[in-house]
Amino acid sequence: MPRHIIRTKVAVVGDAAVGKTALTKSFLSDGRDYPKNYEMTFGVDLSTKMVPIPDTNDIVELFIYDSSGQPYYEQLLSKYWNGANMFIVVLDVTNPSSVRSVPAWADMVRSQAAVRADAIRGVLVANKVDLEARRTISSAEGRELAAALQMEYVECSAKENKAVTVPFEMLALDWHRVFMEKVSSFHMIS
């Protein structure tokens, strides 16, 4: 029986066809479900998954908002992201335009955050690293962009189920740490 179930809202964003839904579905299914055909997300798909925190009896429940990358959904998306605590921006390492739009995606989510824009936690996910021959974005460029945006950086392949759990687990661990710090400071006051 978990001691704490801590909930958090995670927006998964990025341009169309970068692999947001494939990444999310692979994470949710523990690597068993990879969409073989591209299916455009209309608006937002909401999913949840509980992430056990190692060495504790705590669980972080992620409410994952897999968002469309189509520009005509922007106004709608901001309503869903309202109150997000964390976010993942996905880019396609074979598509330079998906990299150029990363700062705009990060800014859009941060503007709707439940916490101060500078306090919301984000991970930049470089997807499709299995397509090495078509890669146009280097690891160094990805890390540099993530650092400039004050985000963590992860490279993955949703297709090959490589490192798909990493960004979600990073966020869950971070949210747990924040929660425990608040609990600890509350106990110090009382």
FITI-812671 format. One line per field, with one value per atom (N, C-alpha, C): atom name; chain; x, y, z. Coordinates in Angstrom, 1 decimal. Each point is the difference from the previous one (the first is absolute). Layout:
% residues N
name	CA/...
chain	A/...
east	X/...
north	Y/...
up	Z/...
***
This chain:
% residues 190
name	N/CA/C/N/CA/C/N/CA/C/N/CA/C/N/CA/C/N/CA/C/N/CA/C/N/CA/C/N/CA/C/N/CA/C/N/CA/C/N/CA/C/N/CA/C/N/CA/C/N/CA/C/N/CA/C/N/CA/C/N/CA/C/N/CA/C/N/CA/C/N/CA/C/N/CA/C/N/CA/C/N/CA/C/N/CA/C/N/CA/C/N/CA/C/N/CA/C/N/CA/C/N/CA/C/N/CA/C/N/CA/C/N/CA/C/N/CA/C/N/CA/C/N/CA/C/N/CA/C/N/CA/C/N/CA/C/N/CA/C/N/CA/C/N/CA/C/N/CA/C/N/CA/C/N/CA/C/N/CA/C/N/CA/C/N/CA/C/N/CA/C/N/CA/C/N/CA/C/N/CA/C/N/CA/C/N/CA/C/N/CA/C/N/CA/C/N/CA/C/N/CA/C/N/CA/C/N/CA/C/N/CA/C/N/CA/C/N/CA/C/N/CA/C/N/CA/C/N/CA/C/N/CA/C/N/CA/C/N/CA/C/N/CA/C/N/CA/C/N/CA/C/N/CA/C/N/CA/C/N/CA/C/N/CA/C/N/CA/C/N/CA/C/N/CA/C/N/CA/C/N/CA/C/N/CA/C/N/CA/C/N/CA/C/N/CA/C/N/CA/C/N/CA/C/N/CA/C/N/CA/C/N/CA/C/N/CA/C/N/CA/C/N/CA/C/N/CA/C/N/CA/C/N/CA/C/N/CA/C/N/CA/C/N/CA/C/N/CA/C/N/CA/C/N/CA/C/N/CA/C/N/CA/C/N/CA/C/N/CA/C/N/CA/C/N/CA/C/N/CA/C/N/CA/C/N/CA/C/N/CA/C/N/CA/C/N/CA/C/N/CA/C/N/CA/C/N/CA/C/N/CA/C/N/CA/C/N/CA/C/N/CA/C/N/CA/C/N/CA/C/N/CA/C/N/CA/C/N/CA/C/N/CA/C/N/CA/C/N/CA/C/N/CA/C/N/CA/C/N/CA/C/N/CA/C/N/CA/C/N/CA/C/N/CA/C/N/CA/C/N/CA/C/N/CA/C/N/CA/C/N/CA/C/N/CA/C/N/CA/C/N/CA/C/N/CA/C/N/CA/C/N/CA/C/N/CA/C/N/CA/C/N/CA/C/N/CA/C/N/CA/C/N/CA/C/N/CA/C/N/CA/C/N/CA/C/N/CA/C/N/CA/C/N/CA/C/N/CA/C/N/CA/C/N/CA/C/N/CA/C/N/CA/C/N/CA/C/N/CA/C/N/CA/C/N/CA/C/N/CA/C/N/CA/C/N/CA/C/N/CA/C/N/CA/C/N/CA/C/N/CA/C/N/CA/C/N/CA/C/N/CA/C/N/CA/C/N/CA/C/N/CA/C/N/CA/C/N/CA/C/N/CA/C/N/CA/C/N/CA/C/N/CA/C/N/CA/C/N/CA/C/N/CA/C
chain	A/A/A/A/A/A/A/A/A/A/A/A/A/A/A/A/A/A/A/A/A/A/A/A/A/A/A/A/A/A/A/A/A/A/A/A/A/A/A/A/A/A/A/A/A/A/A/A/A/A/A/A/A/A/A/A/A/A/A/A/A/A/A/A/A/A/A/A/A/A/A/A/A/A/A/A/A/A/A/A/A/A/A/A/A/A/A/A/A/A/A/A/A/A/A/A/A/A/A/A/A/A/A/A/A/A/A/A/A/A/A/A/A/A/A/A/A/A/A/A/A/A/A/A/A/A/A/A/A/A/A/A/A/A/A/A/A/A/A/A/A/A/A/A/A/A/A/A/A/A/A/A/A/A/A/A/A/A/A/A/A/A/A/A/A/A/A/A/A/A/A/A/A/A/A/A/A/A/A/A/A/A/A/A/A/A/A/A/A/A/A/A/A/A/A/A/A/A/A/A/A/A/A/A/A/A/A/A/A/A/A/A/A/A/A/A/A/A/A/A/A/A/A/A/A/A/A/A/A/A/A/A/A/A/A/A/A/A/A/A/A/A/A/A/A/A/A/A/A/A/A/A/A/A/A/A/A/A/A/A/A/A/A/A/A/A/A/A/A/A/A/A/A/A/A/A/A/A/A/A/A/A/A/A/A/A/A/A/A/A/A/A/A/A/A/A/A/A/A/A/A/A/A/A/A/A/A/A/A/A/A/A/A/A/A/A/A/A/A/A/A/A/A/A/A/A/A/A/A/A/A/A/A/A/A/A/A/A/A/A/A/A/A/A/A/A/A/A/A/A/A/A/A/A/A/A/A/A/A/A/A/A/A/A/A/A/A/A/A/A/A/A/A/A/A/A/A/A/A/A/A/A/A/A/A/A/A/A/A/A/A/A/A/A/A/A/A/A/A/A/A/A/A/A/A/A/A/A/A/A/A/A/A/A/A/A/A/A/A/A/A/A/A/A/A/A/A/A/A/A/A/A/A/A/A/A/A/A/A/A/A/A/A/A/A/A/A/A/A/A/A/A/A/A/A/A/A/A/A/A/A/A/A/A/A/A/A/A/A/A/A/A/A/A/A/A/A/A/A/A/A/A/A/A/A/A/A/A/A/A/A/A/A/A/A/A/A/A/A/A/A/A/A/A/A/A/A/A/A/A/A/A/A/A/A/A/A/A/A/A/A/A/A/A/A/A/A/A/A/A/A/A/A/A/A/A/A/A/A/A/A/A/A/A/A/A/A/A/A/A/A/A/A/A/A/A/A/A/A/A/A/A/A/A/A/A/A/A/A/A
east	0.8/-0.8/0.9/-0.2/0.9/-0.3/1.1/-0.1/-0.6/0.5/-0.4/-0.3/-1.1/-0.3/0.0/1.0/0.2/-0.3/-0.9/-0.5/0.7/0.2/0.6/-0.5/-0.1/-0.4/1.2/0.1/1.1/-0.5/0.5/-0.4/1.1/-0.4/1.0/-0.3/1.0/-0.2/1.1/-0.2/1.0/-0.8/0.8/-0.6/-0.7/-0.8/-0.7/1.1/-0.3/0.8/1.4/0.2/1.3/0.1/-1.2/-0.1/-0.5/-0.8/-0.5/-0.9/-1.0/-0.9/0.7/0.9/0.8/0.8/0.6/0.8/-1.0/-1.1/-1.0/-0.5/-0.5/-0.6/1.1/1.2/1.0/0.3/0.0/0.2/-1.2/-1.2/-1.2/-0.1/0.4/-0.1/1.3/0.9/1.3/0.7/-0.1/0.6/-0.7/-1.2/-0.7/-0.8/-0.3/-0.9/0.8/0.4/0.5/-0.9/-0.5/-1.0/0.8/-0.4/0.6/-0.3/-1.1/-0.4/-0.2/0.3/-0.1/-1.5/-0.4/-1.3/0.1/-0.6/0.1/-0.8/0.5/-0.8/-0.8/-1.3/-0.9/-0.2/0.5/-0.1/1.0/-0.6/0.9/-0.6/0.9/-0.4/0.6/-0.9/0.4/0.2/1.1/0.3/0.5/0.0/0.6/0.9/1.0/0.9/0.6/0.0/0.7/1.4/0.9/1.4/0.5/0.4/0.5/1.3/0.2/1.2/1.0/1.1/0.9/0.4/0.1/0.4/-1.0/-1.2/-1.1/-1.2/-1.1/-1.3/-0.9/0.6/-0.7/-0.2/-1.0/-0.3/-0.3/0.5/-0.4/-0.9/-1.2/-0.9/0.1/0.4/0.1/-1.2/-0.6/-1.1/0.7/0.0/0.8/-1.0/0.3/-0.8/0.8/-0.2/0.6/-0.7/0.8/-0.6/0.2/-0.9/0.1/1.1/0.8/1.0/-0.5/-1.3/-0.5/-0.3/0.5/-0.2/-1.4/-1.0/-1.3/-0.7/0.7/-0.5/0.6/0.9/0.7/-0.9/-1.1/-0.9/-0.6/-0.4/-0.6/1.0/1.2/1.0/0.3/0.1/0.4/-1.0/-1.3/-1.0/0.3/0.5/0.3/1.3/0.9/1.3/-0.1/-1.1/-0.2/0.2/1.0/0.3/1.0/0.7/1.0/1.1/0.6/1.1/1.3/-0.1/1.2/-0.4/1.1/-0.3/1.2/-0.3/1.0/-0.2/1.0/0.0/0.8/-0.7/0.6/0.4/1.3/0.4/0.5/0.0/0.4/1.4/1.0/1.4/0.2/-1.0/0.2/-0.7/-0.6/-0.8/0.4/0.8/0.5/-1.1/-1.1/-1.0/-0.6/0.0/-0.6/0.9/1.3/0.9/-0.2/-0.2/-0.2/-1.2/-1.0/-1.3/0.0/1.1/0.0/-0.1/0.7/-0.2/-1.4/-0.7/-1.4/-0.9/0.2/-0.8/0.2/1.3/0.3/-0.6/0.0/-0.6/-1.5/-0.6/-1.5/-0.4/0.7/-0.4/0.3/1.2/0.4/-1.0/-0.6/-1.0/-1.3/-0.2/-1.2/0.3/1.2/0.4/-0.7/-0.1/-0.6/1.0/1.2/1.1/0.6/0.9/0.8/0.6/0.0/0.5/1.4/0.8/1.4/0.1/-1.1/0.1/-0.6/-0.7/-0.5/1.1/-0.1/1.1/-0.3/1.0/-0.2/1.2/-0.4/1.0/-0.1/1.1/0.1/0.4/-0.9/0.2/0.3/1.2/0.4/-0.4/-1.0/-0.6/0.6/-0.2/0.4/1.5/0.7/1.5/0.3/-1.0/0.3/0.2/-0.4/0.2/1.4/1.0/1.4/0.4/-0.3/0.5/-0.7/-1.2/-0.8/0.1/0.8/0.1/0.6/-0.6/0.5/0.3/-0.5/0.2/1.0/1.1/0.9/-0.4/0.6/-0.2/0.4/1.2/0.5/-1.0/-0.6/-0.9/-1.3/-0.4/-1.2/0.3/1.1/0.4/0.1/0.6/0.2/-1.4/-0.9/-1.3/-0.7/0.0/-0.6/0.5/1.3/0.7/-0.5/-0.1/-0.4/-1.4/-0.8/-1.4/-0.3/1.1/0.0/-0.9/0.4/-0.8/1.1/-0.5/0.8/0.0/0.9/0.1/0.1/-0.8/0.0/-0.1/0.7/-0.1/-0.7/-0.9/-0.7/-0.5/-0.5/-0.6/-1.3/-1.1/-1.3/-0.2/0.5/-0.2/0.7/1.2/0.8/-0.1/-0.9/-0.3/1.3/0.8/1.3/-0.2/0.2/0.0/-1.4/-1.1/-1.3/-0.5/0.5/-0.5/0.8/1.2/0.9/-0.6/-0.6/-0.5/-1.1/-0.9/-1.1/0.4/1.0/0.5/0.8/0.7/0.7/-1.0/-1.1/-1.0/-0.6/-0.4/-0.6/0.9/1.3/1.0/0.1/0.1/0.1/-1.2/-1.2/-1.3/0.0/0.4/0.0/1.0/1.1/1.0/-0.6/-0.7/-0.6/-1.1/-0.8/-1.0/0.6/1.0/0.6/0.7/0.5/0.6/-1.1/-1.2/-1.1/-0.5/-0.1/-0.5/1.0/1.2/1.1/-0.1/-0.1/0.0/-1.3/-1.1/-1.3/0.2/0.6/0.2/1.0/0.9/1.0/-0.8/-1.0/-0.8/-0.9/-0.6/-1.0/0.6
north	-1.2/1.2/1.2/0.9/1.2/1.0/0.6/1.0/1.3/0.4/1.2/-0.3/0.5/0.0/1.5/0.4/1.4/0.2/0.9/0.1/1.3/-0.1/1.1/0.0/1.1/0.2/0.2/-0.8/0.1/0.2/1.1/0.3/-0.5/-0.8/-0.5/0.7/0.8/0.9/-0.1/0.6/0.1/0.0/0.2/0.0/-1.3/0.1/-1.2/-1.0/-1.3/-1.1/-0.2/0.6/-0.2/-1.2/-0.6/-1.3/0.2/1.0/0.3/-1.2/-0.4/-1.0/-1.4/-0.2/-1.3/-0.1/1.1/0.0/-0.2/0.7/-0.2/-1.4/-0.5/-1.4/-1.0/0.2/-1.0/0.0/1.2/0.1/-0.6/0.3/-0.4/-1.6/-0.6/-1.4/-0.8/0.7/-0.6/-0.7/0.8/-0.4/-1.0/-0.4/-1.0/0.6/1.3/0.6/1.1/-0.2/1.0/0.1/1.2/0.1/-0.2/-0.9/-0.3/1.0/0.6/1.1/1.3/1.1/1.3/0.3/0.4/0.5/1.4/1.0/1.3/0.2/0.6/0.3/1.2/-0.1/1.1/0.6/1.2/0.7/-0.7/-0.6/-0.6/-1.4/-0.9/-1.3/-0.1/-0.3/-0.1/-1.4/-0.3/-1.3/0.1/-1.0/0.0/-1.2/0.1/-1.1/0.3/-1.1/0.2/-0.5/0.8/-0.3/-0.2/-1.2/-0.2/0.7/0.6/0.6/-0.9/-0.3/-1.0/0.4/-1.1/0.1/0.8/0.1/0.6/-0.9/0.4/-0.6/1.0/0.9/1.1/-0.3/0.6/-0.1/1.4/0.3/1.3/-0.4/0.5/-0.3/1.2/-0.4/1.0/0.1/1.2/0.3/0.5/-0.8/0.4/0.5/1.2/0.7/0.0/-1.0/-0.2/1.0/1.0/1.1/0.0/0.4/0.1/1.1/-0.3/0.9/1.0/-0.1/0.8/1.4/1.0/1.4/0.5/-0.6/0.5/-0.5/-0.8/-0.4/0.8/1.0/0.7/0.6/0.7/0.6/-1.1/-1.1/-1.1/-0.6/-0.2/-0.7/0.8/1.3/0.8/-0.2/-0.3/-0.3/-1.3/-1.0/-1.3/0.1/0.8/0.1/0.8/0.8/0.9/-0.8/0.4/-0.7/-1.1/-0.1/-1.1/0.3/-1.0/0.1/-0.4/-0.7/-0.5/-0.2/-0.1/-0.2/-0.7/-0.6/-0.6/0.6/0.5/0.5/-1.1/-0.5/-1.0/0.6/-0.3/0.4/-1.3/0.1/-1.0/0.3/-0.9/0.3/0.0/-0.4/0.1/1.2/0.8/1.1/1.3/0.8/1.3/1.0/0.0/1.0/-0.4/-1.3/-0.4/0.6/0.2/0.5/1.5/0.7/1.5/0.4/-0.9/0.3/-0.3/-0.7/-0.4/1.2/1.1/1.1/0.5/0.0/0.5/-0.9/-1.4/-1.0/0.2/0.1/0.2/1.2/1.1/1.3/-0.2/-0.6/-0.2/-0.8/-1.1/-0.7/0.8/0.6/0.8/1.1/0.5/1.1/-0.5/-1.3/-0.6/-0.7/0.1/-0.9/0.3/-1.0/0.1/0.7/0.0/0.5/1.2/0.7/1.1/-0.6/0.8/-0.5/-0.5/0.6/-0.4/-1.2/-0.4/-1.2/-1.3/0.2/-1.2/-0.9/-1.3/-0.9/-0.5/-0.1/-0.4/-1.0/-0.8/-0.9/0.1/0.2/0.0/-1.4/-0.6/-1.4/0.1/-0.5/-0.2/-1.4/-0.1/-1.3/-0.4/-1.2/-0.6/-0.2/-0.2/-0.1/-1.4/-0.8/-1.3/0.3/1.2/0.4/0.8/-0.6/0.6/0.5/-0.7/0.5/1.2/0.3/1.2/1.1/-0.2/0.9/1.3/1.2/1.3/0.8/-0.5/0.7/-0.8/0.5/-0.7/0.0/-1.0/0.0/1.3/0.5/1.2/1.2/0.1/1.1/-0.2/-1.2/-0.2/0.3/-0.4/0.3/1.6/0.6/1.5/0.7/-0.4/0.5/-0.2/-1.2/-0.3/0.9/0.1/0.8/1.5/0.5/1.4/0.2/-1.0/0.0/-0.5/-0.3/-0.5/-1.2/-1.0/-1.2/-1.2/-1.1/-1.2/-0.5/-0.9/-0.5/-1.5/-0.6/-1.5/-0.3/-1.0/-0.5/-1.3/-0.3/-1.3/-0.4/-1.2/-0.5/-0.7/0.6/-0.6/-1.2/-0.1/-1.2/-1.2/0.2/-1.1/-0.1/0.8/0.0/0.2/1.0/0.3/1.3/0.0/1.1/0.8/-0.7/0.7/0.3/-0.9/0.3/1.1/0.3/0.9/1.4/0.7/1.3/0.0/-1.0/0.0/-0.4/-0.9/-0.3/1.1/0.8/1.1/1.0/0.3/0.9/-0.5/-1.3/-0.6/0.2/-0.4/0.1/1.5/0.9/1.4/0.5/-0.4/0.4/-0.5/-1.3/-0.6/0.8/0.4/0.7/1.4/0.6/1.3/-0.2/-1.0/-0.3/-0.3/-0.8/-0.4/1.3/0.9/1.2/0.8/0.1/0.8/-0.7/-1.3/-0.7/0.3/-0.1/0.2/1.4/1.0/1.4/0.2/-0.6/0.1/-0.5/-1.2/-0.6/0.9/0.7/0.8/1.2/0.5/1.2/-0.4/-1.2/-0.3/-0.7
up	0.0/0.0/0.0/-1.0/0.0/1.1/0.5/1.1/-0.6/-1.1/-0.7/-1.5/-0.5/-1.4/-0.4/-0.8/-0.3/-1.5/-0.3/-1.4/-0.6/-1.3/-0.7/-1.5/-0.5/-1.4/-0.9/-1.1/-0.9/-1.4/-0.6/-1.4/-0.9/-1.0/-1.0/-1.3/-0.4/-1.1/-1.1/-1.1/-1.1/-1.3/-1.1/-1.3/-0.4/-1.0/-0.5/-0.5/0.2/-0.5/0.6/1.2/0.6/0.9/0.2/0.8/1.4/0.3/1.3/0.4/-0.8/0.3/0.1/-0.9/0.0/1.3/0.4/1.3/1.2/0.0/1.1/0.0/-1.1/0.0/0.4/-0.5/0.4/1.5/0.6/1.4/0.8/-0.4/0.6/0.0/-1.1/-0.2/0.4/0.6/0.4/-1.2/-1.2/-1.2/-0.9/0.4/-0.7/-1.2/0.1/-1.1/-0.7/-1.2/-0.9/-1.2/-0.2/-1.1/-1.4/-0.8/-1.2/-1.1/0.1/-1.0/0.7/-0.7/0.6/0.1/1.2/0.2/0.7/-0.7/0.5/1.3/1.0/1.2/-0.2/0.3/-0.1/1.4/0.2/1.3/1.0/1.0/1.1/0.3/0.2/0.6/1.4/1.0/1.4/0.4/0.6/0.6/1.4/0.7/1.4/0.1/0.8/0.4/1.3/0.9/1.3/-0.1/0.5/0.0/1.4/0.4/1.4/0.1/1.2/0.3/0.7/-0.5/0.6/1.4/0.8/1.4/0.9/-0.4/0.8/-0.3/0.8/-0.3/-0.7/-0.7/-0.6/-1.5/-0.6/-1.4/-0.5/-1.2/-0.7/-1.1/0.0/-1.1/-1.0/-1.2/-1.1/-0.8/-0.1/-0.9/-1.2/-1.1/-1.2/-1.1/-0.4/-1.0/-1.3/-0.9/-1.3/-0.9/-0.5/-0.7/-1.5/-0.7/-1.5/-0.3/-1.1/-0.4/-1.1/-0.3/-1.1/0.5/-0.7/0.4/0.3/-0.8/0.2/1.3/0.8/1.3/1.2/-0.3/1.0/1.1/-0.4/1.0/0.9/-0.6/0.8/0.9/-0.4/0.8/1.2/0.0/1.2/1.1/-0.4/1.1/0.7/-0.8/0.6/0.9/-0.5/0.7/1.3/0.1/1.2/1.2/0.8/1.3/-0.1/-1.1/-0.2/1.0/0.6/0.9/-0.7/-1.1/-0.7/-1.5/-0.8/-1.4/-0.7/-1.1/-0.9/-1.4/-0.6/-1.3/-0.9/-1.0/-0.8/-1.3/-0.5/-1.3/-0.7/-1.3/-0.9/-0.5/0.3/-0.4/-1.5/-0.8/-1.4/-0.6/0.8/-0.5/0.7/-0.7/0.6/0.4/-0.7/0.4/1.3/0.4/1.3/1.1/-0.3/1.0/0.2/-1.1/0.0/0.8/0.0/0.7/1.5/0.5/1.4/1.0/-0.2/0.9/0.1/-1.2/0.0/0.8/-0.2/0.8/1.5/0.4/1.4/0.6/-0.8/0.5/0.1/-0.9/0.0/1.3/0.3/1.2/1.2/0.1/1.2/0.3/-1.1/0.2/0.7/-0.1/0.6/1.3/0.5/1.1/1.3/0.9/1.3/1.0/-0.4/0.8/-0.8/0.7/-0.7/-1.3/-1.1/-1.3/0.1/0.9/0.1/0.9/0.7/0.9/-0.6/-1.1/-0.7/-0.5/0.2/-0.4/-1.4/-0.8/-1.4/-0.4/-1.0/-0.6/-1.5/-0.6/-1.5/-0.5/-0.7/-0.5/-1.5/-0.3/-1.4/-0.5/-0.8/-0.4/-1.3/-0.4/-1.3/-0.1/1.1/-0.1/-0.7/-0.3/-0.7/-1.5/-0.4/-1.4/-0.2/0.4/0.1/-1.4/-1.1/-1.3/-0.4/0.5/-0.4/1.0/1.1/1.1/-0.5/0.4/-0.3/1.2/1.2/1.2/0.9/0.4/0.8/1.5/0.7/1.5/0.6/-0.4/0.6/-0.2/-1.3/-0.2/0.8/0.2/0.9/1.4/0.5/1.4/0.2/-1.0/0.1/0.0/-0.8/-0.1/1.4/0.5/1.3/1.1/0.0/1.1/-0.2/-1.2/-0.2/0.5/-0.1/0.4/1.5/0.7/1.3/0.1/-0.9/0.0/0.1/0.4/-0.1/-1.5/-0.3/-1.4/0.0/-0.9/-0.2/-1.4/-0.5/-1.3/0.0/-0.9/0.1/-1.4/-0.1/-1.2/0.5/-0.3/0.3/-0.7/-1.3/-0.8/0.6/0.5/0.5/1.5/0.6/1.4/0.8/-0.4/0.7/0.7/1.3/0.9/0.0/-0.4/0.0/1.5/0.9/1.4/0.7/-0.5/0.7/0.2/-1.0/0.3/1.0/-0.1/0.9/1.5/0.1/1.3/0.6/-0.8/0.5/0.6/-0.7/0.5/1.2/0.1/1.2/1.2/-0.2/1.1/0.5/-1.0/0.4/0.7/-0.4/0.6/1.4/0.2/1.3/0.9/-0.5/0.8/0.5/-1.0/0.4/1.0/-0.1/1.0/1.3/0.1/1.3/0.6/-0.7/0.5/0.6/-0.6/0.5/1.3/0.0/1.2/1.1/-0.3/1.1/0.5/-0.9/0.5/0.8/-0.4/0.8/1.4/0.1/1.3/0.9/-0.6/0.7/0.6/-0.7/0.4/1.2/-0.1/1.0/1.2
***
